[in-house]
Amino acid sequence: MRNRRLVSFVLLLLLVGAGLYQYRKYRVAPELLFDAVSVQTLDGKTFNLQNNTGKPRIIKFFATWCIDCRKELPKLVKLKLEFEKRKIDLILLSDEDLSTLEPFAQFEELQYPLYKLPKPFKAYGIHTLPTTYVMDGKGKMVDTFTGSKTIDSDQLDAWFQNK
């Protein structure tokens, strides 16, 4: 009887641990203040993410080694004209070294700005890539999600129509 209780207790601990791991891994950091984040451009200059342009933004935490991130690139390239027409900024953020990001951007012929974060992803509460934040022109969070999500004209309408 005692062994049965011990096994049940250990299984319960494992289930709780697995649940906490999944929650932490797939949740989106709730209060990420982009205005307080300064990043580096690929040529080494400092850029503040403060949204003083008044334009809507889609900010993606991205890595060159992330398969889902790389799968999204062709879809985002197809949306470039749509983003320009709607005056939406797409920003890619990575914690990788500039020596990795610069050749990657050239090889992929990236059409969006790619910036280096000063700290690792985990310092911002990012545990899953890609992680995406969607903000309206006033800096208000419209949506957040982890993993791949299809972004198309209908999705852009849902996020930014009448905003």
GUVEX-353289 format. One record per residue: x, y, z of N, C-alpha, C, O in turn. Coordinates in steps of 0.05 Angstrom, whole numbers, padded with zeros to 5 digits, always signed. Example, Ala and Ser with C-alpha at 12.3 -4.5 7.8 and 13.67 -1.06 7.14 Angstrom:
+00264-00114+00156+00246-00090+00156+00264-00066+00156+00285-00066+00169+00257-00045+00142+00273-00021+00143+00258+00001+00157+00268+00023+00161
This chain:
+00016-00024+00000+00000+00000+00000+00017+00025+00000+00012+00045-00014+00039+00024+00016+00056+00047+00018+00071+00053-00009+00074+00076-00016+00079+00031-00022+00092+00034-00048+00073+00047-00069+00081+00063-00086+00049+00039-00067+00028+00049-00086+00025+00079-00082+00022+00094-00101+00024+00088-00057+00021+00117-00051+00046+00132-00061+00044+00154-00072+00069+00120-00057+00094+00133-00066+00094+00136-00096+00101+00157-00107+00087+00115-00110+00086+00116-00140+00065+00137-00148+00070+00152-00167+00042+00138-00136+00022+00157-00143+00032+00186-00138+00027+00204-00154+00046+00190-00116+00057+00216-00110+00078+00225-00131+00078+00248-00140+00095+00206-00138+00116+00212-00158+00103+00219-00185+00111+00237-00199+00083+00204-00193+00069+00209-00218+00055+00236-00217+00055+00251-00237+00043+00243-00195+00030+00269-00192+00051+00291-00195+00046+00311-00209+00074+00288-00182+00096+00308-00185+00105+00311-00214+00110+00333-00223+00107+00289-00228+00116+00289-00256+00095+00304-00273+00102+00319-00291+00070+00299-00268+00048+00312-00284+00048+00342-00278+00045+00358-00297+00051+00350-00254+00052+00378-00247+00076+00391-00260+00074+00413-00271+00099+00378-00258+00124+00389-00271+00121+00392-00301+00129+00412-00312+00109+00372-00314+00105+00373-00343+00085+00396-00350+00089+00410-00370+00065+00399-00334+00046+00421-00339+00059+00448-00336+00054+00466-00352+00075+00452-00315+00089+00477-00311+00109+00483-00334+00111+00505-00343+00123+00462-00343+00141+00465-00365+00126+00474-00390+00135+00492-00404+00104+00461-00397+00089+00468-00420+00078+00497-00418+00078+00511-00438+00068+00504-00395+00058+00531-00391+00080+00552-00396+00076+00571-00411+00103+00547-00384+00125+00566-00386+00135+00567-00415+00141+00589-00425+00137+00545-00428+00148+00544-00455+00130+00558-00475+00140+00572-00493+00104+00554-00474+00086+00563-00495+00071+00589-00488+00055+00598-00504+00076+00600-00465+00062+00625-00459+00077+00648-00471+00101+00646-00477+00063+00670-00475+00076+00694-00486+00081+00712-00462+00064+00716-00444+00104+00724-00461+00111+00742-00439+00090+00764-00438+00086+00779-00458+00077+00767-00415+00053+00785-00414+00059+00815-00416+00043+00829-00428+00080+00824-00404+00085+00853-00403+00113+00860-00414+00131+00867-00399+00116+00858-00440+00141+00864-00452+00140+00893-00461+00124+00900-00479+00156+00910-00450+00156+00939-00456+00176+00945-00478+00200+00948-00472+00167+00946-00502+00185+00950-00525+00198+00977-00524+00220+00981-00534+00185+00997-00512+00196+01024-00511+00222+01025-00496+00239+01043-00500+00226+01006-00478+00250+01006-00461+00272+00989-00473+00293+00986-00461+00268+00978-00497+00288+00960-00509+00303+00974-00531+00291+00985-00550+00329+00975-00529+00346+00984-00550+00360+00960-00563+00370+00943-00548+00361+00959-00589+00372+00937-00604+00395+00947-00622+00399+00971-00624+00409+00928-00634+00430+00936-00652+00422+00929-00680+00410+00908-00686+00427+00948-00699+00423+00943-00727+00445+00924-00737+00465+00920-00722+00442+00914-00761+00463+00896-00771+00489+00909-00776+00510+00896-00777+00489+00936-00778+00514+00950-00782+00525+00961-00755+00543+00977-00754+00513+00951-00732+00524+00957-00706+00513+00982-00693+00522+00989-00670+00495+00997-00705+00483+01021-00693+00461+01013-00673+00449+00992-00675+00456+01031-00654+00436+01026-00634+00409+01038-00645+00408+01060-00656+00388+01023-00640+00361+01030-00648+00342+01025-00625+00342+01003-00614+00325+01045-00618+00306+01041-00597+00279+01032-00609+00271+01043-00629+00267+01012-00597+00242+01001-00608+00218+01018-00601+00195+01010-00607+00222+01041-00589+00199+01059-00582+00184+01065-00607+00195+01073-00628+00157+01061-00606+00141+01065-00629+00132+01094-00631+00110+01102-00622+00149+01111-00642+00141+01139-00646+00133+01145-00674+00128+01169-00681+00130+01125-00691+00122+01129-00719+00092+01130-00721+00081+01140-00741+00077+01119-00702+00048+01118-00704+00038+01096-00722+00015+01094-00728+00056+01078-00731+00049+01057-00750+00044+01031-00734+00056+01026-00713+00025+01015-00743+00022+00988-00731+00048+00972-00735+00064+00977-00753+00052+00954-00716+00077+00937-00717+00071+00908-00712+00053+00901-00696+00085+00892-00726+00086+00863-00720+00115+00858-00713+00133+00861-00730+00120+00849-00688+00147+00844-00679+00150+00814-00673+00135+00803-00658+00169+00802-00687+00174+00773-00685+00201+00768-00672+00221+00779-00681+00201+00752-00651+00226+00741-00640+00233+00718-00658+00217+00699-00661+00257+00718-00669+00265+00702-00691+00293+00691-00687+00309+00704-00673+00299+00668-00698+00327+00658-00697+00333+00644-00724+00315+00632-00736+00358+00646-00732+00365+00634-00758+00364+00604-00757+00360+00591-00778+00367+00592-00734+00367+00563-00731+00338+00552-00727+00334+00528-00727+00319+00569-00724+00291+00561-00718+00277+00553-00744+00273+00570-00762+00269+00528-00746+00257+00518-00771+00230+00533-00776+00225+00541-00799+00213+00536-00756+00188+00550-00760+00192+00579-00768+00177+00590-00785+00212+00592-00757+00218+00620-00764+00226+00621-00793+00216+00639-00808+00242+00603-00802+00251+00604-00830+00229+00596-00850+00228+00606-00872+00210+00579-00841+00188+00572-00858+00169+00596-00862+00156+00598-00883+00169+00615-00843+00152+00638-00845+00163+00659-00865+00147+00675-00875+00189+00659-00869+00201+00680-00885+00188+00683-00913+00181+00706-00921+00185+00662-00929+00173+00666-00955+00144+00677-00954+00136+00693-00971+00129+00669-00934+00102+00680-00930+00103+00710-00924+00087+00725-00934+00122+00718-00908+00125+00746-00901+00135+00763-00925+00127+00786-00928+00152+00751-00941+00161+00765-00966+00137+00771-00984+00134+00792-00995+00118+00751-00986+00094+00755-01003+00077+00777-00992+00062+00790-01007+00078+00782-00966+00061+00803-00954+00074+00831-00954+00062+00850-00945+00098+00833-00964+00113+00859-00962+00096+00881-00974+00094+00903-00962+00085+00878-00998+00069+00899-01011+00044+00906-00994+00036+00929-00992+00032+00885-00983+00008+00889-00966+00016+00905-00941+00001+00923-00933+00039+00899-00929+00048+00914-00906+00054+00943-00913+00047+00961-00898+00066+00947-00936+00073+00974-00944+00047+00990-00950+00045+01013-00942+00028+00977-00963+00003+00991-00969-00012+00999-00944-00024+01021-00942-00011+00982-00923-00025+00988-00898-00007+01003-00878-00016+01009-00856+00017+01008-00886+00037+01022-00869+00041+01007-00842+00040+01019-00821+00047+00982-00845+00053+00964-00823+00083+00958-00822+00094+00950-00843+00095+00962-00800+00124+00954-00797+00126+00926-00787+00112+00918-00768+00143+00910-00799+00149+00883-00790+00178+00884-00780+00196+00893-00795+00183+00876-00756+00209+00877-00743+00216+00849-00734+00201+00836-00720+00240+00840-00741+00250+00814-00732+00272+00819-00711+00290+00835-00715+00269+00805-00688+00288+00808-00666+00302+00781-00660+00288+00761-00659+00328+00782-00657+00342+00757-00651+00363+00763-00629+00372+00785-00626+00370+00742-00615+00391+00745-00595+00418+00734-00605+00437+00732-00589+00419+00727-00630+00444+00716-00642+00464+00738-00647+00457+00761-00648+00489+00730-00651+00510+00749-00656+00506+00762-00684+00495+00750-00702+00516+00786-00686+00515+00800-00712+00530+00784-00734+00523+00786-00757+00551+00770-00725+00567+00754-00745+00551+00731-00757+00558+00720-00778+00529+00724-00744+00510+00704-00754+00487+00717-00769+00479+00708-00791+00477+00739-00758+00453+00752-00770+00459+00765-00797+00443+00764-00815+00482+00779-00799+00488+00794-00823+00490+00776-00848+00477+00781-00868+00505+00754-00847+00506+00736-00871+00479+00723-00876+00472+00719-00900+00464+00717-00855+00438+00705-00859+00420+00724-00874+00406+00716-00893+00419+00749-00865+00402+00769-00878+00410+00773-00907+00392+00776-00924+00436+00773-00913+00445+00776-00941+00437+00751-00957+00427+00754-00980+00442+00727-00946+00436+00703-00961+00406+00700-00967+00398+00693-00989+00389+00707-00947+00360+00704-00950+00348+00729-00965+00324+00729-00971+00365+00749-00969+00356+00774-00981+00331+00785-00966+00310+00791-00978+00335+00787-00940+00313+00796-00922+00304+00823-00930+00320+00841-00936+00278+00827-00931+00266+00852-00938+00255+00867-00914+00241+00887-00917+00261+00857-00891+00251+00869-00866+00275+00874-00848+00295+00860-00849+00272+00893-00830+00295+00898-00811+00298+00875-00792+00279+00864-00781+00323+00867-00788+00330+00846-00769+00349+00859-00749+00370+00871-00756+00342+00857-00723+00358+00870-00702+00368+00850-00682+00355+00829-00678+00390+00856-00669+00402+00840-00648+00393+00850-00621+00397+00874-00615+00382+00833-00605+00375+00840-00577+00400+00841-00560+00419+00826-00565+00400+00858-00540+00424+00860-00523+00426+00837-00503+00447+00831-00492+00403+00823-00498+00402+00801-00478+00391+00776-00492+00378+00778-00513+00395+00753-00479+00383+00728-00490+00352+00729-00489+00340+00744-00473+00339+00714-00506+00310+00713-00507+00297+00709-00479+00277+00722-00473+00308+00691-00463+00297+00685-00437+00295+00709-00419+00278+00710-00401+00313+00728-00422+00313+00753-00406+00287+00769-00411+00280+00786-00395+00275+00764-00434+00250+00778-00441+00225+00761-00437+00203+00769-00443+00230+00737-00426+00207+00719-00422+00200+00703-00447+00178+00692-00448+00217+00702-00467+00212+00688-00492+00224+00660-00489+00248+00657-00486+00206+00640-00491+00215+00612-00488+00209+00596-00513+00217+00573-00515+00194+00607-00532+00186+00593-00556+00190+00611-00580+00184+00635-00579+00200+00600-00601+00204+00615-00626+00188+00602-00648+00185+00578-00649+00177+00618-00666+00175+00647-00664+00154+00655-00643+00134+00641-00639+00158+00678-00631+00139+00691-00614+00132+00718-00627+00151+00733-00635+00107+00724-00630+00099+00748-00645+00081+00766-00628+00063+00757-00613+00086+00792-00630+00070+00813-00617+00059+00831-00639+00074+00839-00657+00034+00836-00638+00021+00854-00657+00011+00878-00642-00004+00876-00623+00020+00902-00652+00013+00927-00638+00000+00946-00658+00009+00948-00681-00020+00961-00649-00032+00981-00666-00013+01006-00666+00008+01006-00654-00021+01026-00681-00005+01050-00684-00001+01066-00659+00016+01084-00658-00017+01061-00638-00014+01075-00613+00003+01059-00593+00006+01068-00570+00013+01036-00602+00029+01020-00584+00013+01001-00567+00025+00988-00549-00013+00999-00572-00030+00980-00556-00027+00952-00568-00028+00948-00592-00024+00932-00551-00022+00905-00559-00049+00895-00570-00069+00897-00557-00048+00885-00595-00072+00875-00608-00074+00845-00607-00096+00834-00604-00051+00832-00609-00050+00802-00608-00022+00793-00601-00003+00808-00605-00020+00770-00589+00006+00757-00584+00002+00727-00589-00019+00716-00583+00023+00714-00599+00021+00686-00603+00049+00674-00606+00068+00688-00613+00051+00648-00601+00075+00633-00606+00071+00614-00628+00049+00607-00635+00093+00606-00641+00092+00587-00663+00083+00601-00689+00079+00625-00689+00081+00585-00709+00073+00595-00735+00043+00601-00736+00027+00586-00725+00036+00623-00749+00008+00630-00753+00006+00643-00781+00023+00659-00788-00014+00635-00796-00017+00647-00822-00026+00675-00820-00047+00681-00808-00011+00693-00831-00018+00721-00833-00026+00727-00862-00009+00723-00880-00050+00736-00866-00059+00743-00892-00076+00769-00890-00078+00781-00869-00088+00777-00912-00103+00802-00913-00126+00801-00892-00132+00821-00879-00140+00779-00890-00162+00776-00871-00152+00780-00843-00165+00793-00827-00129+00768-00836-00118+00770-00809-00110+00799-00804-00115+00810-00782-00098+00813-00824-00091+00841-00821-00116+00858-00816-00115+00876-00800-00138+00852-00831-00163+00867-00826-00173+00863-00798-00181+00882-00785-00171+00839-00788-00181+00833-00761-00164+00848-00740-00175+00858-00720-00138+00851-00745-00121+00865-00726-00123+00895-00728-00124+00908-00707-00125+00906-00752-00121+00934-00755-00145+00950-00766-00143+00974-00769-00166+00937-00773-00189+00951-00784-00202+00968-00762-00206+00958-00740-00208+00992-00769-00221+01011-00751-00204+01016-00726-00215+01021-00704-00179+01016-00728-00162+01020-00705-00147+01047-00709-00132+01055-00691
